[in-house]
């Protein structure tokens, strides 16, 4: 499968670990995962992108959709990403100003708004 | 001029096919490894745009991708045959939960904006005669490249 997803809790945050490629074909799977989490009352999310090999604008749209959903419940969605090839699309679109992006899951879990 | 032409059905699953083939041909044409991430993303965005246009216009034809290299540049052109493309329908927040929503792409233009940040030269041409459009992306190639690229047809 092109996209792998797993979740775990750390403290009061839920970490979504994403692996593989997030593109127009695989993004619906990530979208459903984020929707399921919010529907079940989980509003403080950390999305770990360190295992992601590819991210396009459809994937970005899914992350933005997830951010909007959690914010509607006073929640948060933080990203973990140190790969420049993945960060590049955030920089081009200016979304580095919208998403809190951390260098590690530990940093993201410890961060407060 | 070395040329590869690819046609694929307008399916989201084939966007990956398009970007992988483009990266493979670019590498053989002498594009440095460091430039391939940008090329994969740009070509992926162009192919996703074409697939989306075909699906919204209910166009049966495949999407076409043309790859070519000359002395100076590697060029990828993605051609869609979507005639009259309808407006993008953004998801209605009030309807959330009633039925599975498709993943809507961004309003048209975001993909092109992303591509513009990744290429050396970009042209988006709308064909007013029988519809469709083409996105032509070029990257400059370094001056020293594999010998086989330089051989040309008489």
Interface residues (C-beta under 8 A of the other chain):
Chain A: X2 X21 X23 X24 X25 X27 X28 X31 X54 X56 X57 X58 X60 X61 X62 X85 X88 X89 X92 X93
Chain B: X12 X13 X15 X16 X37 X38 X40 X41 X44 X45 X48 X51 X52 X102 X103 X104 X105 X106 X110 X111 X113 X114 X117 X118
